[in-house]
Every structure is written in structure tokens, then in C-alpha cells.
Amino acid sequence: MDDDLVFRALADPTRRRLLDLIQQRDGRTLTELEREVPELTRFGVMKHLRVLEEAGLVVARKQGRFSHHHLNAVPIQRIADRWIDRYRSGRAAALLDLQQALEDQHMSASADLTQVYQLHTRATPEQVWDAITNPAVVGRYFFGGRFESTAERGGRIRSWSPDGTEEWGDNTILEFDPPRSLVHTWRSLYDPELAAEPESRVSWQVEGVEGGYTRLTVTHDRLDRSPKTAENVRGWSYILSSLKSLLETGEPLPAFTG
């Protein structure tokens, strides 16, 4: 059902254009998008955005009087995992690697300073909360890392490589409200250049929705003074896809290798 919504949303050229506009500069408001498609009325733009939001391809984030629209890569990552990765061999793999290299080059030129990701999973809010706060579970979908955490505001979340020899992060919990909200700092310690940048912030918002689903929204912000970190943390879509797979099938996605 999720894939059907995504394919239907992408089938319309106007919606693909809106996605391109948001991808070029994330966080656009409705008024900004309306200016880019003058052939549509404001209502028409809103209607297309609603379809994209229902498919999970766009997340609207309210800031003051305006809603800012962010591209959500998780549904596309899920489709890639299902329909594309199994065919990554020979020439096809070489073409996909070239495409990835070009995309990475574009991303590094204009890394988004607020990155928003969202998924819906057939699990309870309590199950999702356990998956994002239980160190033993986190390591299963987070590149096999080792995690420790103090489950309280002001506590710490520490992480290491799978063999425990390399420290990945040592962050502070800013908000701890089970099973609704987890907010913590973020600084990548495994790379000297990343570690030298100011810390950013990651917010996990958990909401139960109708039909036995839970909506998980992850926002990585405060990246304005940490451009290298902004480029580096785009692996969130894969991590969250792996989390969804773990919750729904009992198994995470295969280890990410590049």
C-alpha cells in the first residue's frame, strides 16, 4: 500500500516538479513553491502537496506562521531497497554508482541545514519508542554499532563501532518524554573534521495514528555552523528504512556498505 501511494504521487509531472524544487532548496514555503509554478493556483499547489505528503514524500514542518516543506527520502529508499538493489550488478551497478556520485556532488554544494525524515510503521508507539531508546535494539539497525544510554533528560547517549574500538558519538539527551519525544545533541566523533564542528540536534517525534500505525518523524537541525556534518548525515533514510524493516519483519536491512 505504501508503494502504491508513492508510485501514484510520482506519476504526475507537476508533483515531480514540486519535488525537484524542494530537493533543490529544502524547506520552501507554499508561497515560494506557488511562485515557481505560475500555471497553477494556490489551491492547485496545495492539492499536489497534499498528495505528496500522504505518500510520505514531503513533510511539512510548521515554523511560526509558515509551513516549510521538506523532501523525505525514506519512501524512495524503501522502493530502492525492494526494486533496485537486487539488480545492482555489472553495468547497472556502475551506472547507479555514477548517479550516486553526481547526486553526492550536488548535495555537498548545498547541504540542507534542516533535514526531516518521516515513516509510518505497523507498530505501537511503545514499540517504536523501545526501538529508538533501547541500546540493544538500536545497534541492530544502526550499522551494527554498540550503544549505551541513560534514559533521562540530561543523560547521555554514547556509541561505538561494532568492534568497540572507535567512538562514534557522545551526546546529551535534551528531552525525554516516553513514548512521544526524544531530543538529543549530535556530534560525529569518528572523523576529526566532523568532531571539530559545533554540535547539532536530532529530534524523534512518535505519534500513534489510526489503523494501528505509528508515525515517526526525525528532524536533524542546528546544522548552520556544521556544513560537513550536514553533508555527512544523509544516511538517515537508510537507517530509518532499516528500523521500519526491523519493526515489521523482525530483521533489519542488510548492512550498508556504501
N, C-alpha and C positions, 0 to 999 in steps of 0.2 A: 504494500500500500504506500509506503514512504517513497519507494522508487517511482511509482505511478505519478505521484504528485510532482516530483522533481522533473520527470520527463515531460509532463504536460506543461509545467511552468516554462521549461526551456524551449518548448516547441514554437513559442510566439517570438517573432523577431524583435518586437518592441521591448519585450521583457528581457531578451538577451542584451539589447542595447542599454537598458537601465542597469543591468548587472555589470556591463562593461564600464559604464560611467562610475558606478560605485567602486569597482575594482581600481579604476584609475585614481580616484581620490575617495577614500573611505570616509564615511561619516557625513555624507551630504544630507541636507535637509530636503523636505518636499519642495520648497520654493526653488532651491538650486537645481533639482532634477527637472522641475517644470520648465525652467529656462532652457534646458538642453534639448527638450522635445517639444518645440512650439506648436507642432501639428496636433498635440493632444491638449485637452482641457485639464484643469487641475484635478477634476474628478476622474478623468481617464487615467492620469498618472497614479492617483491613489488606488484605483481599481487594480492596475497591474502590480503595484507594490503589495497589495493585499494578497494576491495570488503567490507572489514570490515569498512573502512571509509565511503563508500557510504551508508552502513546500519546504520551509526552513532555510531557504537560500539567502534571505535577508533578515536581519534582526534590527528592529527599531529601538533605539535607546534614548529615553527622554532626558534632556538636559535643559533645565529652565523651561522656557515657553516652547522650545522646539524639540522635535524628534529627529535624531540623527540615524541614518540608515547605514548599516554595516554589512559587508559581504560575509556570509557564514560558509566556510569551506567544508564543513563536516559532511553534509549530504553528498557533495561531489566526491569527497574522499571515499565515502561508503560505496558509491557506484564504481569508482575506480578499483576498489578492493574486490568487488564482485565481478565486474565485467571486463576489466582491463589487465590487472596484474597477472592473471593466469596465462595471458598471451605474451607476456614480456619475454621474448626470446629473439635471438638473432637480430635481423634488421629492424624489427618492430621495437625492440628494446633500445637500439641505437637512436632511432627517431624520437622515442619518448624521452630518452636521456638528453638529447639536444633540446627538445621542447622545454624540459625542466631547467636546463642551464639558461635558456633565454628568459624564462619566467623569473628565475632567481636573480638574473641581472637587472630586470625591471624592478623587482621588489626591493633590491638593495638601493636603487636610486630613489625610492620614495616609500620607505618603510612606514607602515601605519603606526601612529602614536597611541591609538586606542584600538585594540583588536578584540572583537566579540565573536564568540562561538556558541552555538546552541544545538542541542539534540533532544529528542524525545525517545524515551525508552519504556518498555513494558516492565516496569518495576515500581515499587513503592518509594516514596521519599526517604523512608528509613533505610531501605536497601541501597539507594543511591548515596545517602549520607555515609553509610558504612564504607562504601566503595571509595569515597574520596577522603576519608579520615582514618581508616584502618591501615596502618603501615604494611601489614602482610598482604592486603588486597591491592594497595596502590602499586606495589612493586610488580605485580603480575601484568599490568597494562602500561606501566611507565618505564619501558625499556629494560625491565628486569632489575631496576635499581633497588638498593636497600634503603629503607626509610625508618625514621624514628620521629615521634611527635608527642607533644604534651597537649592533651585535649582541653585547652582552656585559653581564654583571652590572655595575651601576654606570654603564652607558651611558645615553644619553638618547633619548627619542622626541619629536620636535618635529613640529608640524602647523600648516598654514596653510589659508586659504580657497582655492578653486580658482584665483583670480587672484593669489594670493600676497600680497595687501595686508593681510590680517587674520590675526593669530596666534591659533590655536585652542588650542594646548597646548604645554607644555614639561615633560615628565615623566621620571622616573628609573626605570630598569629595576632592580627589586629581586631578580628571579630569572630566569635564562635557562638553560633545560635542554632543548635541542632533542632530539627533536621533541615533548617532553612538556609542558613548563610554562613559561609566560611570565607574570611578575607585574610590574606597574609602578604608579607613583603616577598620580593623576588630578586635574587641576585645570583648569577651563574658563576660558581667558583672554579669550575673546571678549566676555564680559559682566562689567562691573566688580563687580556683586554676587556673581556666582559666583566670580570670581577672588579675592575677599576672604575666602572661606571656606577652612578648613583642607583640605589635600589628602586625597582618599580613595584607594582602592586597587582595581585591576582585575586579576583572575587568570584566565588562559586555561589550561585543562587539556585536553590532547589524548590520546585513548585509542583505539587500534585495537580494533575489535570484530569478531565473527565475521561472515562473509559479504562481506568486502571493504568494510566501512563504517568510519567514524571517528566517535567521539563527541566533540563539542566542548562543554565547559561553561565558561561565562563567569560569574564572580561579581564583582559590584561591591559592596564593603563599606566599612567605616570611614566611614560617612556620618552617624554620630550627631551630629556637630557641623557638618554641612553640609546642612541641610534643603533649601535652594534647589537645590543640586546633585542631591539625591535626587529632587526633582520633575523636574528637567531631563533626567536621563539615561535616561528611559524609552524613548528611541528605539533602545535596543539590539535589541529584537525585529526591527525593520525592517532594521537593519544586518546582523544575523546571517542573516536570510532572504535578503538580497541576496548575502551571502557564499556561502550554500548554492547559490543560483542560479548564481553565477559558477563555482563548482567543478563543477557538474553539467551546465551548458549552455554555459559559456564566456561568458555575458553576465550582468551584474548586473541587479537590478530597475531600473525607470525611476527617475530622480532623484526623491527625496522632496520634495514641495513644501508639505507642511503636514498 
